[in-house]
Amino acid sequence: MVESDRSMWQVGAELGAVAVTIDCGELAAYRLARMSARLVQGLAGAGGDPGAVWQALAASCTTDFAISRTLMALGRGALLQGHHIAVRGIRRVQALAPIAAPCTLAAALRVLGCSERGPGCVDVILAVSLGREPEGIAVAAFELELRLQRRVAA
């Protein structure tokens, strides 16, 4: 790991914010796919309560979509350019307020942990806080575990 990477991934480092756009049409399509009757019936299984499954999916759908969009924004952003990115886990997801589309969220990033895995490869744990812009209202928070492998210039 080069020295600039080492300082960037120090525990406690604040990595700034990434803009995350939530589009009405994409959210509606995602919600429709998640809420399909076939999926609800399959998850309910034999003897399960389809209504309970439906409610659980509906409650988590918008937050799941916001997390997905956050991962896309991070992957496209300058912070992780030049790395192969493997998402190793998403933990401790908290929905704090409703997310209404369309909107822009700011994803604030803080390093919780970093361990070197070999030349140019690190495992990083980030605390991610999503806030609705321009109000700055916190809407969700989660921890993101990534493995970053620096790309070799061709």
C-alpha positions, 0 to 999 in steps of 0.5 A: 500500500502506498503512503497516500493510501495508508493515510487516506484509510486511517481509522477515523478519517472523514472521506467527504460526501458523495452525491446520490441521486434517487430517481422516481422511475428507477425507484418505482421499477425497483419497488415493483420488482421487489414487491412482485406477488411471486416473490412475496409468495416464495418468501412466505413459503408454506405456512408463512404469512404473505402479508407480513412478508409484503410489509417487511419488503415495503418497509425496507425497499426504499432504504435498500434502493438508496444503499444500491445507489450509494454503492454505484455513486461510490464506484463511479466517484474519484475516491475509489477510481483506480481500484477493483472493488468487491463489496464484502458486506453491508451491516447495521442498516438503519432507516432513520427517516423516509426517503421521498423520490426524486431527491439527492442524498449526501453520503458522508463516509468515515473509516472504521477499519482498514487492514492490508491484504497484500500489495495494493490490496486493503479491506476497508470498513466505512460508516456511511450516513445518508442525508437528504439535501439540501435540508441535511436530514439524516435518512439512513446509516450503514456500515460498508465492508469493501476489498479494494485492489489497486489497478495496475496501469497497462 
